[in-house]
């Protein structure tokens, strides 16, 4: 997966992180996924939330699941 190009505006807002994992990655076609830059704090928060979700619903590493937002 390609990292989105960091624009000066995003850099000024602190949106400098991009996480590409096998949970999202490129396993879906381009029209079914989105890649965006995020702040380090938002990245940590999202990581904690996805970990809690996987534990709550007993999703093991590399189990397939969908998140509908």
Secondary structure, DSSP 8 states (H G I E B T S, - for coil): -------HHHHHTTEEE----TTTTTTS-GGG-----EEHHHHHHHHHHHHHHHHHTT--TT-------
